[in-house]
Amino acid sequence: MRINELISQFDIWTTNEEEDILKKLKQPRKLSSLSEHDQVRIAYLIRKSLVTKIGHKDPIVVANEKNQN
């Protein structure tokens, strides 16, 4: 039996606060335009591969499409 047969759905756990930030990131936004607290939360979301950071100098962040509900 394969693992894919045992697991019907795979979800990445997020807090309510992270869910709110993901809703804000439906459209690309500059990281510097967000509060410092949101920037820290976005760093966690980047590590979870739920958000993509584009660029090095004044980067833009956007939620990954395959993880949006």
Phi and psi in degrees as a GROMACS rama.xvg file:
@    title "Ramachandran Plot"
@    xaxis  label "Phi"
@    yaxis  label "Psi"
@TYPE xy
-93.7149  155.958  ARG-2
-62.6257  -37.4805  ILE-3
-60.1214  -29.7729  ASN-4
-75.3236  -29.0365  GLU-5
-81.6024  -36.6315  LEU-6
-98.4755  113.36  ILE-7
-86.7428  -27.835  SER-8
-145.246  137.731  GLN-9
-121.69  118.276  PHE-10
-121.673  146.587  ASP-11
-97.0836  126.568  ILE-12
-70.336  133.294  TRP-13
-135.884  151.498  THR-14
-80.2517  167.969  THR-15
-61.3958  -38.1131  ASN-16
-64.2261  -41.3603  GLU-17
-66.4377  -36.6426  GLU-18
-61.7031  -40.9562  GLU-19
-63.3204  -40.3188  ASP-20
-67.0965  -39.5168  ILE-21
-61.4185  -35.8395  LEU-22
-65.4519  -34.7148  LYS-23
-67.8131  -26.8754  LYS-24
-96.9279  25.5203  LEU-25
-63.1734  -34.1622  LYS-26
-109.246  147.384  GLN-27
-58.3747  137.471  PRO-28
-135.901  148.488  ARG-29
-71.1219  135.846  LYS-30
-62.0544  -35.1218  LEU-31
-69.6569  -17.3521  SER-32
-80.6413  -9.76801  SER-33
-96.415  158.47  LEU-34
-66.5878  161.6  SER-35
-61.7591  -37.6756  GLU-36
-63.8687  -44.1537  HIS-37
-65.0486  -34.7409  ASP-38
-63.5603  -37.5763  GLN-39
-66.7173  -44.3552  VAL-40
-61.9038  -38.7071  ARG-41
-64.7974  -35.898  ILE-42
-60.0044  -39.8958  ALA-43
-64.8017  -40.8208  TYR-44
-67.2947  -33.1422  LEU-45
-65.3255  -41.6226  ILE-46
-64.1654  -31.0085  ARG-47
-84.6555  0.164017  LYS-48
63.628  30.0589  SER-49
-96.477  -15.8314  LEU-50
-132.526  143.866  VAL-51
-110.534  134.553  THR-52
-104.832  129.07  LYS-53
-117.609  120.489  ILE-54
98.6701  165.977  GLY-55
-111.822  -43.6727  HIS-56
-95.977  116.078  LYS-57
51.7168  65.8456  ASP-58
-68.3971  160.074  PRO-59
-108.046  140.829  ILE-60
-121.621  147.236  VAL-61
-150.668  145.415  VAL-62
-69.8767  142.208  ALA-63
-69.3081  135.184  ASN-64
-65.5384  -39.0837  GLU-65
-69.6881  -13.709  LYS-66
-103.558  -0.572702  ASN-67
-84.5054  142.61  GLN-68
